[in-house]
Amino acid sequence: MQPSGKLIINLSGNDKSFVLWNGTESYYKKLRSAYKEVSEENHSEHLYFGFFTLCSATLEYSLNFILADFAVKKFGPFDYKEYCDGYMNLPLRRKLFMSPYIISEGNFVINENHNSFKRLESLITLRNRILHNKEFLKEFEIPDLNLELSKDGILVPEEKTEINFEFEIKDNPIDTLNQKMCIEFGNSLGDFKKYIMTPSINGELMENPMILKHK
């Protein structure tokens, strides 16, 4: 059971007291509910995007919390912010990769070969593609239309012929979301919580399927 917050109390009453609130369980509670719905046989396809987005938000908030928790413990309530900002401003994939090393002060690293780490990497990649999707002009070839200038000055084909051409359009990233992918992302978040987040918060981080001893 993870604690719901960290209290730093000044008993003399001459200075400030602090609380670092742990709101991660609010995310995981909603994630468990959404996981149940997306796992059911009959559901609406729009649930995929909602579930996927919730997974992304849960992962980032969880990483930000464990890094803040570490910074407070390591540097204290007055100096932690400068270090914490540096950790939190890391790109999400880098943050996931480096967090075990940071919070263990170099004793542990993430297991890059673990399936849940790989799925979370793919979650981050897809998140960036979907949320920052862009369209640009694409080139394609068409056959010679044998155009000639009409009396009105408009280019028209010499004959009324059918013109056949084709071009390739890649799948929109959002259309790649499906039930199997969502379930895999949900399971990976469960492993992240079990093997990384909860042990980190409880000060019990040790070697496990997602964490390796740093050589």
Order of alpha helices (4+ residues) and beta strands (2+ residues): beta-beta-alpha-alpha-alpha-beta-alpha-beta-beta-alpha-alpha-beta
